[in-house]
Amino acid sequence: MGLIEKQMNYHHTYHAGNFADVVKHIILIELLTYLKNKPTPFCYIDTHAGSAYHDLFSEFAVKNKEYLNGIEKIIQQEQPPAYIKRYLDCIHQINSQLAHTNYSSLRYYPGSSMIAHYFMRPQDRIIACEHNPPVYQSLKLAWINYKQVSIHHMDGYLALKAFTPPREQRGLVLIDPSFEHPDEFKHIALALPSVFKRWRNAMVMIWYPIKEKFQVERFHRTIRQLIKQPILVNELSIFPDLHQHLNGCGIIVINPPWKLDQSLNKIYSWLWKTLSINHQGQYRSYLLK
Ligand SMILES: C[S@@+](CC[C@H](N)C(=O)[O-])C[C@H]1O[C@@H](n2cnc3c(N)ncnc32)[C@H](O)[C@@H]1O
């Protein structure tokens, strides 16, 4: 199978609501909450947006039921802290809107654009890009009546060039590729310098899988050499290192808001306790030197 075919075959619904999705979306909400501390508008740019939402009863999602080790575990927690409760409220509200069901049932898992939209104010906007034609079509359809959301069928890295800086001059970029491409880490790193050249204060969130330690270390070294902005690294694994599959996931925040490290420490500590399999794995947060 060729690389392009492989990328087109990627179906995020297999992974929807898994532990890595949960971590990503909870941190995304935390960053959007920081942006909402000021009344001035912001722009959220989603370079690899995926679908607006995923059906957890579909053949893709039920194949491995990855959501059982993710959103299902979070939902079962009694009296979750405020930063989890606002995420769960979002998931439940979206479910009740999509399925017209009662508040507590879980059938759909929203994608990043839908979660971001839930937390936005009337003055904010979303630019979302998706490369895969059928996924783009469904995303476009889902947002067709929403003036605040513009959907683009384009390469996410080209979108970074085309849409930064946004006119608001404040906002968040989420870079969340499918990592089907062996050079994905390199593509991300090489896309960053020109973004910060045009938009020095951009807050950028990058999600990455933790499978091979050397790849991640090389990625960290490369971005540290390429840009001078502060870089906060957050990593969580739920299995021991060297597990054959996805051990964990990392989230890098470039230009993190003041005291983000403290709030993320609390969030990660709770997430690790809740999501780790038999207390395996670990979490850590640190500024990249
Ligand atoms: C991990 S998924 C996105 C998940 C989504 N951000 C979320 O949190 O719900 C990655 C998406 O990027 C798309 N994609 C792959 N290569 C791309 C590219 N070069 N530009 C834009 N989208 C791409 C894939 O089709 C897939 O839908």
The ligand as a MOL file (V3000), in Angstrom:
LIG
                    3D

  0  0  0     0  0            999 V3000
M  V30 BEGIN CTAB
M  V30 COUNTS 27 29 0 0 0
M  V30 BEGIN ATOM
M  V30 1 C -5.7050 12.2470 14.4430 0
M  V30 2 S -6.8760 12.6750 13.2550 0 CHG=1
M  V30 3 C -7.5350 14.1970 13.8230 0
M  V30 4 C -8.3350 14.1130 15.0530 0
M  V30 5 C -8.9710 15.4140 15.4840 0
M  V30 6 N -8.0040 16.4970 15.5440 0
M  V30 7 C -9.6190 15.2470 16.8280 0
M  V30 8 O -8.9930 15.5170 17.8670 0
M  V30 9 O -10.7940 14.8550 16.8630 0 CHG=-1
M  V30 10 C -5.8900 13.2290 11.9310 0
M  V30 11 C -6.6750 13.7080 10.7010 0
M  V30 12 O -5.7610 14.3620 9.8160 0
M  V30 13 C -6.1300 14.0510 8.4770 0
M  V30 14 N -4.9170 14.3100 7.6660 0
M  V30 15 C -3.8930 13.4740 7.3750 0
M  V30 16 N -2.9380 14.1370 6.7040 0
M  V30 17 C -3.3550 15.4250 6.5840 0
M  V30 18 C -2.7870 16.5950 6.0360 0
M  V30 19 N -1.5820 16.5790 5.4610 0
M  V30 20 N -3.4790 17.7520 6.1290 0
M  V30 21 C -4.7040 17.7910 6.7240 0
M  V30 22 N -5.2890 16.7060 7.2620 0
M  V30 23 C -4.6260 15.5390 7.1980 0
M  V30 24 C -6.5890 12.6210 8.5450 0
M  V30 25 O -7.4260 12.3220 7.4450 0
M  V30 26 C -7.3110 12.5910 9.8900 0
M  V30 27 O -8.6770 12.8690 9.7070 0
M  V30 END ATOM
M  V30 BEGIN BOND
M  V30 1 1 1 2
M  V30 2 1 2 3
M  V30 3 1 2 10
M  V30 4 1 3 4
M  V30 5 1 4 5
M  V30 6 1 5 6
M  V30 7 1 5 7
M  V30 8 2 7 8
M  V30 9 1 7 9
M  V30 10 1 10 11
M  V30 11 1 11 12
M  V30 12 1 11 26
M  V30 13 1 12 13
M  V30 14 1 13 14
M  V30 15 1 13 24
M  V30 16 1 14 15
M  V30 17 1 14 23
M  V30 18 2 15 16
M  V30 19 1 16 17
M  V30 20 1 17 18
M  V30 21 2 17 23
M  V30 22 1 18 19
M  V30 23 2 18 20
M  V30 24 1 20 21
M  V30 25 2 21 22
M  V30 26 1 22 23
M  V30 27 1 24 25
M  V30 28 1 24 26
M  V30 29 1 26 27
M  V30 END BOND
M  V30 END CTAB
M  END
